């Protein structure tokens, strides 16, 4: 018996519920890239880079807004309709900033998803980053 099979897989119905629910909480770099590629009129979410301004300046997803997770407060979101979907990201799988940002948005009763992979995933997919000079 391997470590893979040592714990029995979930029943199909439970697996379906789990994996379906996970998509309500997260999206991926490829889906964000595809949405951004359709132009500004097709973008139906706000992409938040929740890292520091210095990290944002060094490289970020084009079209992202820099709002560090610790600074996500109601006053910063006042210009967005209440049903605006926010998508947070940070450095990558080794960083929990996107989750921290998502928690703050959820506490403010805002719809939110995390872009899994963050900047690391974005680059791994072969997508270009923007820099402060190119914003």
ABEGO torsion letter per residue (X at the ends): XBAAAABBBBBAAAAAAAAAAAAAABBBAAAAAAAAAAEAAABABBBBBABBAAAAAAEBBBGBBBBBAAABBAAAAAABBAABBBBBBBAEAABAAAAAAAAAAAAAGBBBBBBBGEAAAAAAAGBBBBBAAAX
